[in-house]
């Protein structure tokens, strides 16, 4: 029986809501009925060619659902179990995995090139970033499925698959924010809001949210921001004014644009840390001169998937949810049907909202 999915027929083409045929799970595979899928900016980047993906494809990499069936050899989950999808499973064999840097696994996205389903007319489909969450059901490698810890609502748990892991990891693993430090977060979308909550959990004394949209101030403050700055050429000056002319200890950039990366760097104190989470295009070039790198003594680092190990960090995040420190529902600005994904893409392009959640 066909299930409905949002198919990207070609790079730059609009998504098509259509029926697809899924096979039964083979050895080492799991079939999942999706409860919800988050609409992430990375999906937009895949659809417009900023990031490469084989097409036609079913996108969506942030999801949660219930196991319908498992293939031979799958033992860590079973029929009826609630699960979170992991779009970047580590192979455990490559150089990065051997170093414990599983977020940099060289083979994490190998599955995106596979043919995992077909349209009802027989066209072969690829699974976007491995998991193809923009579909009522999906079939994935068992390594892409993590048991959902108890106490986390299944629909909201979809956000744990990307936005929350990324924001939490940016704060706790990449920037290593310490209690009492000051933090600036550039971009108040889904990842930015998760980063704000994570900075609050880390005990940051002042948390400054920066965004181009004045409408996001309420969302940002609800997530933990103590101050809100509208992005402009004066942003670094405003942030220094809020921090005794020093700049923040940590800046986290969640946009992926040269101007905001540069502003995040300029807003960081001497000796501070700037972490870049946002995924930008090749045309977004950031320049520094040799003297300022020496003088400021700052650290600038990239951050992939929050530098997280999902199997290790998911239970930690679930604990924060159960104890009320992490509010997943506060990250969701709209709940939509599958047909609403193209409009959600348009909202992201316009800089609106935090995270749209497709609820099946």
C-alpha positions in Angstrom: 0.0 0.0 0.0 1.3 3.4 -0.9 2.0 6.1 1.7 2.1 9.8 1.1 5.4 11.7 1.0 6.9 15.0 0.0 9.1 14.2 -3.0 11.9 16.5 -4.4 11.9 15.6 -8.1 14.9 17.8 -9.0 17.2 20.4 -7.4 15.4 23.7 -7.3 12.0 22.1 -8.1 9.0 22.4 -5.9 8.1 19.5 -3.6 5.4 17.2 -4.8 3.0 15.5 -2.4 2.6 12.0 -3.9 2.2 8.3 -3.1 5.3 6.2 -2.7 5.8 2.4 -2.4 8.1 1.2 0.5 9.6 -2.3 0.6 9.4 -4.5 3.7 12.4 -4.0 6.0 15.3 -6.2 5.0 18.1 -7.4 7.3 19.3 -4.6 9.5 16.4 -2.3 8.6 13.4 -0.9 10.5 10.1 0.4 9.2 8.8 3.4 11.1 5.4 5.2 11.2 6.2 8.9 11.6 4.4 10.8 14.3 6.1 14.1 13.4 8.9 15.6 11.4 10.6 19.0 11.9 11.1 21.3 8.9 14.8 22.3 9.2 16.7 24.9 7.2 19.0 22.0 6.0 16.1 20.6 4.1 15.7 23.9 2.3 19.5 23.9 1.6 19.2 20.4 0.1 16.2 21.4 -2.0 18.0 24.4 -3.5 21.4 22.8 -4.1 23.4 24.5 -1.3 24.0 21.0 0.0 24.2 18.1 -2.5 21.7 15.2 -2.4 20.9 12.5 -5.0 17.4 13.2 -6.6 14.6 12.4 -6.8 14.5 12.2 -3.0 12.3 12.3 0.0 13.7 14.9 2.3 13.2 15.4 6.1 15.8 14.3 8.6 14.3 15.3 12.0 11.6 12.9 13.0 10.1 10.5 15.5 7.6 7.7 15.3 6.7 4.2 16.1 8.3 1.0 14.9 6.0 -1.0 12.6 8.4 -3.8 11.7 12.0 -4.8 12.0 14.2 -6.9 9.7 16.5 -9.8 10.5 19.2 -9.0 13.1 17.6 -5.9 14.6 17.4 -6.3 18.4 17.7 -2.9 20.0 14.1 -1.9 19.0 10.9 -3.9 18.3 7.4 -3.5 16.9 5.5 -0.8 18.8 8.6 1.0 20.2 8.7 4.8 20.1 11.9 6.0 18.4 13.8 9.0 17.3 15.5 9.1 13.8 19.2 9.7 13.6 20.1 11.1 10.2 23.9 10.8 10.8 24.7 7.4 12.2 28.3 6.6 12.9 30.0 3.6 11.3 32.4 3.0 14.2 35.2 2.1 11.8 36.5 5.3 10.1 39.3 7.5 11.5 36.9 10.0 13.1 34.9 7.3 14.8 38.2 5.8 16.1 39.0 9.2 17.7 35.5 9.3 19.3 34.4 12.1 17.0 31.4 10.3 15.7 29.7 13.5 14.4 32.5 13.6 11.8 32.0 10.0 10.6 33.2 9.7 7.0 30.4 7.2 6.2 27.5 8.8 8.0 25.7 9.9 4.8 26.4 6.9 2.6 22.8 5.8 2.8 21.6 8.9 1.1 22.8 7.5 -2.2 20.7 4.3 -1.8 17.4 3.7 -3.6 15.0 3.1 -0.7 11.5 3.4 -2.3 9.7 4.1 -5.5 6.9 6.4 -6.6 3.7 4.6 -7.7 4.8 4.9 -11.3 8.1 3.1 -10.5 10.5 6.1 -10.3 13.4 5.3 -7.9 13.7 7.5 -4.8 16.6 8.3 -2.5 16.2 8.9 1.2 17.4 12.5 1.5 19.7 12.6 4.6 19.3 8.8 5.2 15.9 8.8 6.9 13.3 10.4 4.6 11.1 11.8 7.4 8.8 13.8 5.1 6.7 10.7 4.7 3.9 9.0 6.6 6.2 5.9 6.9 9.8 5.2 6.1 12.3 2.3 6.0 15.7 3.0 7.4 18.9 1.3 8.5 18.7 0.2 12.1 21.6 2.5 12.9 19.3 5.4 12.1 16.9 4.5 14.9 17.3 5.4 18.5 14.9 4.3 21.3 13.0 7.2 22.7 13.5 7.5 26.5 10.4 7.5 28.6 8.7 10.8 29.5 9.1 12.6 26.2 6.0 13.2 24.1 6.4 11.4 20.8 5.4 14.3 18.5 7.7 16.8 20.2 10.5 14.2 20.3 11.0 14.8 16.6 13.0 18.0 17.4 15.5 15.9 19.3 16.7 14.5 16.0 18.4 17.6 14.8 17.6 21.1 16.3 17.9 20.2 20.0 20.9 17.9 19.6 22.6 20.6 17.5 21.8 23.5 19.9 22.6 21.6 23.0 25.9 20.3 21.6 27.0 23.7 20.3 26.7 25.0 23.9 27.9 21.9 25.9 30.3 20.2 23.6 31.7 22.7 21.1 31.7 26.0 23.0 31.8 24.3 26.4 29.8 27.1 28.1 30.5 27.4 31.9 28.2 28.6 34.6 28.3 32.4 34.9 29.6 33.0 31.3 27.9 35.4 28.9 26.6 34.0 25.6 25.3 35.6 22.3 23.2 33.5 20.0 22.9 34.7 16.4 19.7 33.5 14.8 16.5 32.7 16.6 15.2 29.9 14.4 14.7 26.3 15.6 18.4 25.7 16.3 18.9 29.1 17.7 16.0 28.7 20.2 17.4 25.3 21.2 20.8 27.0 21.7 19.2 29.7 23.9 17.6 27.0 26.1 20.8 25.1 26.3 22.8 28.2 27.4 20.2 28.7 30.2 20.7 25.1 31.2 24.4 25.6 31.2 24.0 28.5 33.7 25.0 31.4 31.5 24.6 34.7 33.4 23.6 36.7 30.4 22.2 35.3 27.1 21.8 37.8 24.2 19.7 36.7 21.2 20.4 38.4 17.9 18.0 38.2 14.9 16.8 40.4 12.0 13.2 40.0 13.0 11.6 41.9 15.8 8.8 39.4 15.9 11.1 36.7 17.3 11.9 38.6 20.5 9.1 37.0 22.5 10.2 33.5 21.4 13.8 34.2 22.2 13.0 35.5 25.7 10.8 32.6 26.4 13.7 30.3 25.5 16.0 32.0 27.9 17.3 35.2 26.3 17.9 38.0 28.8 18.5 40.5 26.1 17.4 40.9 22.4 19.3 42.7 19.8 18.1 43.4 16.2 20.8 42.5 13.8 22.6 45.5 12.2 26.1 46.7 11.4 26.1 48.0 15.0 25.4 44.6 16.6 28.9 43.9 18.0 29.0 47.4 19.5 25.6 46.8 21.2 26.7 43.5 22.6 29.9 45.0 24.0 27.8 47.8 25.6 25.7 45.0 27.3 28.8 43.3 28.6 30.9 46.1 30.2 32.6 46.8 26.8 34.2 43.4 26.8 32.1 41.3 24.5 30.6 37.9 25.4 32.5 34.9 26.5 30.9 32.8 23.8 29.1 33.6 20.5 27.1 30.9 18.7 26.2 31.6 15.1 23.2 29.7 13.8 22.6 31.4 10.5 25.4 30.4 8.1 26.0 33.8 6.6 29.3 35.6 6.3 28.0 38.8 7.8 26.6 37.1 10.9 29.7 34.9 11.4 31.8 38.1 11.2 29.5 39.8 13.7 29.6 36.9 16.1 33.4 36.9 16.0 33.5 40.7 16.6 31.0 40.3 19.5 33.2 37.9 21.3 35.6 39.1 24.0 39.4 38.8 23.8 40.2 35.2 24.4 36.6 34.1 23.9 35.1 31.4 21.8 33.0 31.7 18.6 31.2 28.6 17.4 29.6 28.4 13.9 26.6 26.1 13.6 24.9 27.6 10.6 25.4 26.0 7.2 26.3 28.6 4.6 26.9 28.4 0.8 30.3 28.5 -0.8 29.7 32.1 -1.8 29.7 33.2 1.9 33.3 34.1 2.5 34.6 35.4 5.8 37.9 37.3 6.0 40.2 38.1 8.9 43.5 39.8 9.0 46.6 38.2 10.6 47.0 40.9 13.2 43.5 40.6 14.6 43.8 36.8 14.9 46.9 37.4 17.1 45.6 40.3 19.0 42.1 39.0 20.0 43.2 35.5 20.8 39.8 34.2 20.1 38.9 30.6 19.1 36.8 30.2 16.0 35.4 26.7 15.5 32.9 24.9 13.3 30.3 22.6 14.8 28.8 19.6 13.0 25.5 18.2 14.5 26.4 19.9 17.7 29.5 17.7 18.0 27.1 15.2 19.6 26.9 11.5 20.0 23.1 11.0 19.7 23.2 7.6 21.5 25.0 9.3 24.5 23.2 12.7 24.4 19.6 11.7 23.8 19.1 10.2 27.3 20.6 13.4 28.8 18.2 15.6 26.8 15.3 13.4 27.8 16.2 14.0 31.4 16.2 17.8 30.9 12.7 17.4 29.3 11.4 15.4 32.2 12.7 17.8 34.7 11.2 20.8 32.9 14.5 22.4 32.0 14.0 21.8 28.3 10.7 22.8 26.7 10.4 21.2 23.3 7.0 22.6 22.5 8.4 26.2 22.9 10.6 25.5 19.9 7.6 24.9 17.6 6.0 27.9 16.0 3.5 26.0 13.8 2.1 22.5 13.4 1.4 21.7 9.8 0.2 18.9 7.5 2.5 17.4 4.9 1.2 19.8 2.3 2.4 22.7 4.4 6.1 22.1 3.9 6.5 24.3 0.8 5.0 27.2 2.7 7.3 26.5 5.7 10.2 26.7 3.3 9.0 30.2 2.2 8.7 31.3 5.8 12.3 30.2 6.5 13.5 32.2 3.4 11.7 35.2 4.9 13.3 34.7 8.3 10.0 33.9 10.0 9.3 31.6 12.9 11.2 29.0 14.9 10.4 25.5 13.8 7.5 24.1 11.8 6.5 20.6 12.8 4.8 18.3 10.3 2.3 16.2 12.4 1.1 13.0 10.7 
